[in-house]
Amino acid sequence: MLRLSKKLLFAIEAVVDIAYHAGPGPVRSGDISRRQGIPRRYLEQVLQQLVHRGVLAGQRGPRGGYRLARERRRITVGEIVRIVREVEGASDPVEEANGSQVAVKIVRPIWLSMQQEMMGRLDDLTIEELCTRARASNIESEAAQVPDFSI
């Protein structure tokens, strides 16, 4: 079942934060935690899972942090949802074979159809589009505040 868990919400927020606030260097998890109000212990777990699945790239060290592993337009919310759902490992009662005839033949197909429709919409929604929405909502990017002295 597609439900919005805290871990899923944190994962989407973290990826958008990294994309939106990225400057010349990686984005530190402490900065993401501060901006989004995500507890750091949850955030680090989510970020590592996204690194292992190729959505983010991590950089260790005192100037370390996270950056997108691909272009913003090539990462979808649907991909993030699938990663977190897999990691959470919760079973989906809609996919269970046993149950009444009404459940198996009538009610569950409705939910499956709705889930497929929602996942289709989330697969069409890119991180680039969410960053565009953030700009349109006048959310200030901290990357704009950091001067870039590279030549």
VEXDREN-2710 file (C-alpha; in Angstrom, 1 decimal):
% VEXDREN-2710
k/r/px/py/pz
1/MET/0.0/0.0/0.0
2/LEU/1.3/3.4/-0.9
3/ARG/1.3/5.4/2.3
4/LEU/3.3/8.4/3.3
5/SER/5.6/7.3/6.1
6/LYS/8.0/9.6/7.9
7/LYS/10.9/7.9/6.2
8/LEU/9.4/8.4/2.8
9/LEU/8.6/12.1/3.5
10/PHE/12.2/12.6/4.9
11/ALA/13.7/11.0/1.8
12/ILE/11.8/13.2/-0.7
13/GLU/12.5/16.3/1.4
14/ALA/16.2/15.5/1.6
15/VAL/16.6/14.9/-2.1
16/VAL/14.8/18.1/-2.9
17/ASP/16.8/20.0/-0.3
18/ILE/20.1/18.7/-1.8
19/ALA/19.0/19.6/-5.3
20/TYR/17.7/23.1/-4.4
21/HIS/20.5/24.1/-2.0
22/ALA/23.4/22.6/-3.9
23/GLY/26.3/24.9/-4.4
24/PRO/29.8/24.2/-5.6
25/GLY/30.4/21.7/-2.8
26/PRO/28.3/18.9/-1.3
27/VAL/25.4/19.6/1.0
28/ARG/26.0/18.6/4.6
29/SER/23.5/16.4/6.4
30/GLY/23.5/18.9/9.4
31/ASP/22.3/21.6/7.0
32/ILE/19.5/19.4/5.6
33/SER/18.5/18.5/9.2
34/ARG/18.4/22.2/10.2
35/ARG/16.4/23.4/7.2
36/GLN/13.9/20.5/7.0
37/GLY/13.6/19.8/10.7
38/ILE/14.5/16.1/10.1
39/PRO/16.1/14.3/13.1
40/ARG/19.7/13.6/12.1
41/ARG/19.6/9.9/13.0
42/TYR/16.7/9.3/10.6
43/LEU/18.2/11.5/8.0
44/GLU/21.6/9.7/7.8
45/GLN/19.9/6.3/7.4
46/VAL/17.7/7.6/4.5
47/LEU/20.6/9.4/2.9
48/GLN/22.8/6.2/3.0
49/GLN/20.0/4.2/1.4
50/LEU/19.7/6.7/-1.4
51/VAL/23.5/6.6/-1.9
52/HIS/23.4/2.8/-2.2
53/ARG/20.7/3.0/-4.8
54/GLY/22.4/5.6/-7.0
55/VAL/20.2/8.6/-6.3
56/LEU/22.8/10.5/-4.2
57/ALA/26.6/10.5/-4.1
58/GLY/28.3/10.8/-0.7
59/GLN/31.6/12.5/0.0
60/ARG/33.4/11.8/3.2
61/GLY/35.6/14.1/5.3
62/PRO/35.3/17.5/6.9
63/ARG/34.0/19.1/3.7
64/GLY/31.9/16.1/2.9
65/GLY/28.2/15.8/2.4
66/TYR/25.8/14.7/-0.4
67/ARG/25.1/15.7/-3.9
68/LEU/22.8/14.2/-6.6
69/ALA/24.2/11.3/-8.4
70/ARG/22.4/12.3/-11.6
71/GLU/20.7/15.4/-13.0
72/ARG/17.7/16.6/-11.2
73/ARG/15.5/16.0/-14.3
74/ARG/16.5/12.3/-14.3
75/ILE/15.4/11.6/-10.7
76/THR/11.7/11.1/-10.1
77/VAL/9.7/11.1/-6.9
78/GLY/8.4/7.6/-8.0
79/GLU/12.0/6.2/-7.8
80/ILE/12.5/7.6/-4.3
81/VAL/9.1/6.1/-3.2
82/ARG/10.1/2.6/-4.6
83/ILE/13.5/2.7/-2.8
84/VAL/12.0/3.7/0.6
85/ARG/9.2/1.2/0.3
86/GLU/11.7/-1.6/-0.5
87/VAL/13.8/-0.6/2.5
88/GLU/10.9/-0.4/4.8
89/GLY/9.9/-3.9/3.7
90/ALA/6.3/-3.6/4.9
91/SER/4.0/-6.0/3.2
92/ASP/1.1/-4.6/1.2
93/PRO/-2.2/-6.2/2.2
94/VAL/-3.6/-5.4/-1.2
95/GLU/-1.2/-7.9/-2.7
96/GLU/-2.1/-10.8/-0.4
97/ALA/-3.8/-13.8/-2.1
98/ASN/-6.1/-14.8/0.7
99/GLY/-9.3/-13.0/1.6
100/SER/-12.9/-12.9/0.8
101/GLN/-14.2/-12.9/-2.8
102/VAL/-15.3/-9.3/-2.4
103/ALA/-11.8/-8.3/-1.1
104/VAL/-9.9/-10.2/-3.8
105/LYS/-12.1/-9.4/-6.8
106/ILE/-13.6/-6.0/-6.0
107/VAL/-12.0/-3.9/-3.3
108/ARG/-8.3/-4.8/-3.8
109/PRO/-8.3/-4.2/-7.5
110/ILE/-9.6/-0.7/-6.9
111/TRP/-6.7/0.1/-4.5
112/LEU/-4.2/-1.5/-6.9
113/SER/-5.5/0.7/-9.8
114/MET/-5.3/3.8/-7.6
115/GLN/-1.8/2.9/-6.5
116/GLN/-0.7/2.4/-10.1
117/GLU/-2.2/5.7/-11.1
118/MET/-0.5/7.5/-8.3
119/MET/2.9/5.8/-9.0
120/GLY/2.5/6.9/-12.6
121/ARG/2.0/10.5/-11.6
122/LEU/5.0/10.2/-9.2
123/ASP/7.1/8.7/-12.0
124/ASP/6.3/11.8/-14.1
125/LEU/7.3/14.2/-11.2
126/THR/11.0/15.0/-11.3
127/ILE/13.2/16.7/-8.7
128/GLU/13.7/19.4/-11.2
129/GLU/10.0/20.2/-11.2
130/LEU/10.0/20.3/-7.4
131/CYS/12.9/22.7/-7.4
132/THR/11.0/24.9/-9.9
133/ARG/8.0/24.9/-7.5
134/ALA/10.3/25.9/-4.7
135/ARG/11.6/28.9/-6.7
136/ALA/8.1/29.8/-7.7
137/SER/7.1/29.8/-4.0
138/ASN/10.0/32.2/-3.2
139/ILE/11.9/29.7/-1.0
140/GLU/15.4/31.1/-0.8
141/SER/18.2/28.8/-1.8
142/GLU/21.2/28.9/0.5
143/ALA/23.4/28.1/-2.5
144/ALA/22.6/31.6/-3.8
145/GLN/24.2/33.0/-0.6
146/VAL/27.5/31.2/-1.0
147/PRO/29.9/33.0/-3.2
148/ASP/31.7/30.8/-5.8
149/PHE/35.3/31.8/-6.2
150/SER/36.2/29.2/-8.8
151/ILE/37.8/30.3/-12.0
END
